[in-house]
Amino acid sequence: MEILEHVSMCDHTTLRLGGEVRFFVSIASVPELREALVFAQDKKIPFVVVGGGSNVLFVDDEWNGLVIHMKLMGREYEEGNKGDAKVTVAAGEIWDQFVEETVSLGYWGIENLSRIPGTVGAAPVQNIGAYGVEVAEVIDWVEVLNAKTNELHILSSSECRFGYRDSIFKHEEGKDYIITRVSFRFTTQPQPRLEYKDLYEYFGVRTDVSVTEVREAINKIREAKFPSLMKVGTAGSFFKNPIVSEQLIVEMEKWLDTPIPHYTLKDGTVKIPAGWILERLGWKGKREGNVGCWEKHALLLVHYGEGSAKEFLNFVEKVKKSVKEKTTIILEPEVRIVGAEVTTST
Ligand SMILES: Cc1cc2nc3c(=O)[nH]c(=O)nc-3n(C[C@H](O)[C@H](O)[C@H](O)COP(=O)(O)OP(=O)(O)OC[C@H]3O[C@@H](n4cnc5c(N)ncnc54)[C@H](O)[C@@H]3O)c2cc1C
């Protein structure tokens, strides 16, 4: 295990922004992970775990901490006799390679989550979701190393407190947990989830689809909407979809003079697509210098190259300000910003 110094996070994040970090280490085993934590404790510096760097942004100034690059590998398959299967996967495995493998085995469960960048260990952190499915639906348990005690623990799915783009790992109670393995439940019984608009438009009235066809459809839909990470930097949807009161929807419909697409949740609150709001306010396709909103998907904030985290974050604030002025909604970032843990929310 080699601890590197002054490593640029541009090369380790899909936004391709951010300055250097004081220390950086890739860990490939639990003993190495423990060693890395002891290093940070001895130096009295904070640590951050990074997988694929596809949901994280580092500020431009050097961050005085240790980045632990998650490289734990391994997948264990266990087939049941009632058409069910369990798979336990190490945190550093690439998420989409895992999805591809389960789909090729005919397992239903995560096909709608095809093509999401990043690692398996990061998937529970923000309870990744797409096309009507959230990963929490198939997670049985999550193994974590508690950085305070250096002990491994198993957390049940309910102990992970999954919510919309949320889990215990994003909160104070879970801040010492480093995810080392995740266990998933699958079924070989067809369970297509095609209620999401893009999917029912793709398949029409068909319901007899195979799991491979669903993955192919998602791949095509995403290919048309998302930029190539080889050409443009992005961390995916930058903001969470806001959850507001029914009353606000009524008022917003008056202010914006149009019906608002929304989805009513069990508790009576309402989720609005943030991308729709940005599009309505004219942000879609808008570029300012080296940053902007993607032309085919307003919620994707992008970096065209040669920009800085400061320029990007100024743009973020500008977008938030315009949304607040027109709707009173304060957009919350989905992406973790390291080095500026207290973000402004004007
Ligand atoms: C083009 C694009 C499309 C995307 N589409 C979607 C989408 O459809 N749905 C969706 O939900 N997300 C989407 N994302 C966001 C992102 O891909 C997911 O959040 C993904 O799970 C992040 O994985 P990562 O390994 O890159 O995590 P990182 O960016 O490395 O880390 C993200 C967060 O998780 C923490 N973390 C990472 N690994 C661990 C670990 N082992 N233990 C504890 N904490 C850890 C980090 O500290 C950080 O807080 C998209 C991103 C991009 C760039």
The ligand as an SDF file (V2000), in Angstrom:
LIG
                    3D

 53 58  0  0  0  0  0  0  0  0999 V2000
  -23.2380   10.5190  -16.2090 C   0  0  0  0  0  0  0  0  0  0  0  0
  -23.7270   10.2010  -14.8250 C   0  0  0  0  0  0  0  0  0  0  0  0
  -24.9970    9.6350  -14.6590 C   0  0  0  0  0  0  0  0  0  0  0  0
  -25.4630    9.3240  -13.3650 C   0  0  0  0  0  0  0  0  0  0  0  0
  -26.7040    8.7690  -13.2400 N   0  0  0  0  0  0  0  0  0  0  0  0
  -27.1900    8.4780  -12.0100 C   0  0  0  0  0  0  0  0  0  0  0  0
  -28.4850    7.9070  -11.8560 C   0  0  0  0  0  0  0  0  0  0  0  0
  -29.1970    7.6580  -12.8250 O   0  0  0  0  0  0  0  0  0  0  0  0
  -28.9200    7.6560  -10.5960 N   0  0  0  0  0  0  0  0  0  0  0  0
  -28.1650    7.9050   -9.4930 C   0  0  0  0  0  0  0  0  0  0  0  0
  -28.6330    7.6340   -8.3750 O   0  0  0  0  0  0  0  0  0  0  0  0
  -26.9200    8.4150   -9.6070 N   0  0  0  0  0  0  0  0  0  0  0  0
  -26.4240    8.7130  -10.8340 C   0  0  0  0  0  0  0  0  0  0  0  0
  -25.1690    9.2680  -10.9590 N   0  0  0  0  0  0  0  0  0  0  0  0
  -24.3710    9.5550   -9.7400 C   0  0  0  0  0  0  0  0  0  0  0  0
  -23.3120    8.4770   -9.4110 C   0  0  0  0  0  0  0  0  0  0  0  0
  -22.9860    7.7070  -10.5240 O   0  0  0  0  0  0  0  0  0  0  0  0
  -23.7840    7.5570   -8.2800 C   0  0  0  0  0  0  0  0  0  0  0  0
  -24.0620    8.3090   -7.1310 O   0  0  0  0  0  0  0  0  0  0  0  0
  -22.7200    6.4950   -7.9270 C   0  0  0  0  0  0  0  0  0  0  0  0
  -23.2360    5.5940   -6.9900 O   0  0  0  0  0  0  0  0  0  0  0  0
  -21.4310    7.0980   -7.3860 C   0  0  0  0  0  0  0  0  0  0  0  0
  -20.4620    6.0770   -7.3360 O   0  0  0  0  0  0  0  0  0  0  0  0
  -18.9310    6.4220   -7.1650 P   0  0  0  0  0  0  0  0  0  0  0  0
  -18.2020    5.1610   -6.8910 O   0  0  0  0  0  0  0  0  0  0  0  0
  -18.4590    7.2150   -8.3220 O   0  0  0  0  0  0  0  0  0  0  0  0
  -18.9790    7.3120   -5.8570 O   0  0  0  0  0  0  0  0  0  0  0  0
  -18.0560    8.5760   -5.4540 P   0  0  0  0  0  0  0  0  0  0  0  0
  -18.4120    9.7440   -6.3130 O   0  0  0  0  0  0  0  0  0  0  0  0
  -16.6460    8.1340   -5.4360 O   0  0  0  0  0  0  0  0  0  0  0  0
  -18.5870    8.8260   -4.0010 O   0  0  0  0  0  0  0  0  0  0  0  0
  -19.8970    9.2970   -3.7890 C   0  0  0  0  0  0  0  0  0  0  0  0
  -20.1740    9.3770   -2.2780 C   0  0  0  0  0  0  0  0  0  0  0  0
  -20.1760    8.0740   -1.7250 O   0  0  0  0  0  0  0  0  0  0  0  0
  -19.1630    7.9640   -0.7210 C   0  0  0  0  0  0  0  0  0  0  0  0
  -18.5750    6.6180   -0.8600 N   0  0  0  0  0  0  0  0  0  0  0  0
  -18.0870    6.0550   -1.9910 C   0  0  0  0  0  0  0  0  0  0  0  0
  -17.6990    4.7950   -1.7410 N   0  0  0  0  0  0  0  0  0  0  0  0
  -17.9500    4.5710   -0.4320 C   0  0  0  0  0  0  0  0  0  0  0  0
  -17.7440    3.4480    0.4280 C   0  0  0  0  0  0  0  0  0  0  0  0
  -17.2340    2.3020    0.0010 N   0  0  0  0  0  0  0  0  0  0  0  0
  -18.1050    3.5800    1.7340 N   0  0  0  0  0  0  0  0  0  0  0  0
  -18.6430    4.7450    2.2090 C   0  0  0  0  0  0  0  0  0  0  0  0
  -18.8560    5.8260    1.4390 N   0  0  0  0  0  0  0  0  0  0  0  0
  -18.5020    5.7330    0.1360 C   0  0  0  0  0  0  0  0  0  0  0  0
  -18.1800    9.0840   -1.0120 C   0  0  0  0  0  0  0  0  0  0  0  0
  -17.4480    9.4720    0.1440 O   0  0  0  0  0  0  0  0  0  0  0  0
  -19.1200   10.1600   -1.5120 C   0  0  0  0  0  0  0  0  0  0  0  0
  -19.7450   10.7910   -0.4200 O   0  0  0  0  0  0  0  0  0  0  0  0
  -24.6640    9.5890  -12.2350 C   0  0  0  0  0  0  0  0  0  0  0  0
  -23.3790   10.1570  -12.4080 C   0  0  0  0  0  0  0  0  0  0  0  0
  -22.9240   10.4580  -13.6880 C   0  0  0  0  0  0  0  0  0  0  0  0
  -21.5510   11.0390  -13.8500 C   0  0  0  0  0  0  0  0  0  0  0  0
  1  2  1  0
  2  3  1  0
  2 52  2  0
  3  4  2  0
  4  5  1  0
  4 50  1  0
  5  6  2  0
  6  7  1  0
  6 13  1  0
  7  8  2  0
  7  9  1  0
  9 10  1  0
 10 11  2  0
 10 12  1  0
 12 13  2  0
 13 14  1  0
 14 15  1  0
 14 50  1  0
 15 16  1  0
 16 17  1  0
 16 18  1  0
 18 19  1  0
 18 20  1  0
 20 21  1  0
 20 22  1  0
 22 23  1  0
 23 24  1  0
 24 25  2  0
 24 26  1  0
 24 27  1  0
 27 28  1  0
 28 29  2  0
 28 30  1  0
 28 31  1  0
 31 32  1  0
 32 33  1  0
 33 34  1  0
 33 48  1  0
 34 35  1  0
 35 36  1  0
 35 46  1  0
 36 37  1  0
 36 45  1  0
 37 38  2  0
 38 39  1  0
 39 40  1  0
 39 45  2  0
 40 41  1  0
 40 42  2  0
 42 43  1  0
 43 44  2  0
 44 45  1  0
 46 47  1  0
 46 48  1  0
 48 49  1  0
 50 51  2  0
 51 52  1  0
 52 53  1  0
M  END
$$$$
